[in-house]
């Protein structure tokens, strides 16, 4: 693949980096944007050349990646033009074009405007400024996945197209698990502390002052934890005894949390960790991100690499978090500079396998139309990876046991776009039927613990008996190798271990990120790896196994913060209910809610009449002055005062403001689901925009086994045989999912 990287910011360079890590020849057009420490990683495996050669290089590229509309037009791929025929144009714009914001600050405005900051739990319940540009990291990741999906489509049709993955798309990928609202249901309160709303699933300080995360999600682990802590009296409360979910009822959770905290104060952290490990109950130390790349598990997974960068010298960065059985490990190299770079001679073929009747409007919602995926994922990461592939146009079937995915109702927002099949794979009759179905599919996806796919005989080698070219994609907690490899993994446990919680909490309490950072990240990476393997498959190079893990994702989701080299400025840390890094760049309360403010200098506050000269003497006094002024003004009035002087102002919106917004509803980013009982839910609709696939139907959530009979008959199994399987209880034919409007996750 030949790729031209003509991007700026964070997301665009990351998208091009991924293509380079996967083996593409990436030529980056030199620009004058300021270097961030993460650039050492984001520009690896690229050749940097003067921008004057851009148009000539773009003409011969398979993929052109842009961030600026004007630059795209100059390269011959205008956004207003028709879709390109022979190449993929990936457009990855930043937020607030022309406002002069650095990329890290721009990401904070994305999180402000698109509801992420208001959804983070805290003591005060207001918006929290995230020190990590998670939305940009996922925008770039998803942009790469979407571009590779478009290459799969090009391989099948001979036609390229324009793909747009904008900042709202990135925010949607990051926050899908919480980005929903119902007109009749109030949004959840966020003033529950930085440890989250579930007392048995949060952070605690031990006798020695050290912090740990308790991951007792569910009755089984809660019983173990309460026994160890000597707090079994918690479950004696009548309401909790009758319904364990009452543990995090609004009027009970504080006293439950206090009782658990009392238990942890009895012993030092290392003692507790040993006891919880011995009882097989999830718990983890709150670690330090600055040493995460040196952790033995990270090293075992190949996630610590060293390169010699021409700007900063020897540097340590994270690796590529996706592994392929049929492709070599990435050969990492630092960026190089060349004034006369040309394309290499070798390139893949682009001849169409079939020519569509209407080249301007291809069938399906995305370029993976015609690809069939069996998603055996449970709880969050696996089903969400399947949903993302469905958003790219694949026909995804959610495969559940006859008992169902325990998370299917609470997790309805990450099971969408799929058809439902309920089947018992442990029964020989069910396994044979599944094998026949797998023979008609391209991908089998799972997020089981290491060893389970082998026991169920759904690993790559077993499935090749049904389909020699099958792709398998597996998500695990710790990667299956190394000192922790076979342990079960949970997003917040690894948030703690990897230093994400301490990075956001700073010197104060660690912060449990409400965005399921590692879960959503690993789902996006699994979908990305699946798309790459599908490209190999449709190109005639067979199937393979794709693997990624929560641990590898935890390094990837801190990729700019973990880069190390001599003289590198420290990565930013947060604090208690962190409003922002300074008085001129933070959240302020106003008469109609909250605003995120960024000023080019402190003097702007004086010029705009929102502070006097004395307030400029310290950051604290300026914050107090701006806070007092903002409290008396609406968000619009604040913008009217500050923006003429170069300030940037955005509302800190909540989910209802975002999801009921007429603009986001009209442009296709957001849509509405009407449930069988008439209730409505507003949720993300579009995860990327594909020029040749303008149709964008809203994805619904299947009921357990809702399409079992249909799916098996389509696979060539006789209807009478399917009826026998249903009658024997090996297959369940279910009904559509009833209303779950208002049900949430975190």
Secondary structure, 3 states (H helix, E strand, C coil): CEEEEECCCCHHHHHHHHHHHCCCEEEEECCCCCCCCCHHHHCCCEEEECHHHHHHHHHCCCEEEECCHHHHHHCCCCCCCCCCCCCEEEECCCCCCCCCCCHHHHHHHHHHHCCHHHHCCCCCCCCCCCCCCHHHHHHHHHHHHHHHHHHHHHHHHCCCEEEECCHHHHHHHHHCCCCEECCCCCCCCCCCCCCCCCCCEEEEECCCCCEEEEECCCHHHHHHHHHHHCCHHHHHCHHHHHCHHHHHCCCCHHHHHHHHHHHHCCCCHHHHHHHHHHCCCCEEECCCHHHHHHCHHHHHCCCEEEEEECCCEEEEEECCCCEECCCCCCCCCCCEECCCCCCCCCCCCCCCCCCCCCCCCCCCCCCCCCCEEEECCCCCHHHHHHHHHHHCCCEEEEEECCCCCCCCCCCHHHCECEEEEEECCCCHHHHHHHHHHHCCCCEEEECCCCCHHHHHCCCHHHHCCCCCCCEEEEEECCCCCCCCCCCCCCHHHHHHHCCHHHHHHCCCCCCCCCCCHHHHHHHHHHHHHHHHHHHHHHHHHCCCEEEEEHHHHHHHCCHHHHCEECCCCCCCCCCCCCCCCECCEEEEEECCEEEEEECCCCHHHHHCCCCCHHHHHCHHHHHHHHHHHHHCCCHHHHHHHHHHHCCEEEECCCHHHHHCCHHHHHCCCEEEEECCCCCEEEEECCCCEECCCCCCCCCCECCCCCCHHHHHHHCCCCHHHHHHHHHCCCEECCCCCCCCCCCCCC
